[in-house]
């Protein structure tokens, strides 16, 4: 098998890789830039780079080949399959605002939110219809967790607990 090796870098290539390595907020990009720098500057083999970066040899080879084919842009993530999100930032802001208020204060006939009620209310307000599961996920991202309301039954009778069997 032919050895994959990045040739010595030009000044511009080195500057681009250094910028990606130093200024990125994505750790994956930093690791990928490090792989290329180790290959080009230190002339290390894929196995040696894999040991340093704690990645597999195959992963190192993949990123070196992508760099050789596409340059620095090849080290960035490509679009992934799957449906893109339908929830907008405006929707998230409205959800955050609404969930903190009581439904009656908004002129609604009920006193507690459920996920379905939130989804229905926000569909009317924003024009964006999403499932109650999507509402739950968006709330969870903010640290809000919905649970079933716990109803307690009480009585003014002083012997209620005895009669109930507690």
NORBELDA-V241111 format. One record per backbone hydrogen bond with DSSP energy under -1.0 kcal/mol. CO is the residue of the C=O (numbers start at 1). NH is the residue of the N-H. E is the energy in kcal/mol with one decimal. If there is no record, write none. Layout:
co->CO nh->NH e->E
co->CO nh->NH e->E
//
This chain:
co->10 nh->14 e->-2.6
co->11 nh->15 e->-2.2
co->12 nh->16 e->-2.4
co->13 nh->17 e->-2.4
co->14 nh->18 e->-2.7
co->15 nh->19 e->-2.4
co->16 nh->20 e->-2.3
co->17 nh->21 e->-2.9
co->18 nh->22 e->-2.9
co->19 nh->23 e->-2.8
co->20 nh->24 e->-1.3
co->26 nh->30 e->-1.5
co->27 nh->31 e->-2.2
co->28 nh->32 e->-2.2
co->29 nh->33 e->-2.5
co->30 nh->34 e->-2.3
co->31 nh->35 e->-2.1
co->32 nh->36 e->-1.8
co->33 nh->37 e->-2.6
co->34 nh->38 e->-2.6
co->35 nh->39 e->-1.9
co->36 nh->40 e->-2.8
co->37 nh->41 e->-2.9
co->38 nh->44 e->-1.5
co->45 nh->49 e->-2.3
co->46 nh->50 e->-2.5
co->47 nh->51 e->-1.6
co->48 nh->52 e->-1.8
co->49 nh->53 e->-2.8
co->50 nh->54 e->-1.2
co->50 nh->55 e->-1.4
co->56 nh->60 e->-2.1
co->57 nh->61 e->-2.6
co->58 nh->62 e->-2.4
co->59 nh->63 e->-2.2
co->60 nh->64 e->-2.3
co->61 nh->65 e->-2.5
co->62 nh->66 e->-2.3
co->63 nh->67 e->-2.2
co->64 nh->68 e->-2.4
co->65 nh->69 e->-1.9
co->66 nh->70 e->-2.9
co->67 nh->71 e->-2.6
co->71 nh->74 e->-1.2
co->72 nh->75 e->-1.7
co->73 nh->76 e->-1.1
co->88 nh->92 e->-2.2
co->89 nh->93 e->-2.4
co->90 nh->94 e->-2.4
co->91 nh->95 e->-2.8
co->92 nh->96 e->-2.5
co->93 nh->97 e->-2.0
co->94 nh->98 e->-2.9
co->95 nh->99 e->-2.7
co->98 nh->101 e->-1.9
co->103 nh->106 e->-1.3
co->103 nh->108 e->-2.0
co->104 nh->107 e->-1.7
co->114 nh->118 e->-2.5
co->115 nh->119 e->-2.5
co->116 nh->120 e->-2.6
co->117 nh->121 e->-2.9
co->118 nh->122 e->-2.7
co->119 nh->123 e->-1.7
co->120 nh->124 e->-1.8
co->121 nh->125 e->-2.2
co->122 nh->126 e->-3.0
co->123 nh->127 e->-1.6
co->131 nh->135 e->-1.7
co->132 nh->136 e->-2.2
co->133 nh->137 e->-2.3
co->134 nh->138 e->-2.5
co->135 nh->139 e->-2.3
co->136 nh->140 e->-2.3
co->137 nh->141 e->-1.9
co->139 nh->144 e->-2.7
co->140 nh->143 e->-1.2
co->157 nh->160 e->-1.4
co->159 nh->163 e->-2.5
co->160 nh->164 e->-2.7
co->161 nh->165 e->-1.7
co->161 nh->166 e->-2.2
//
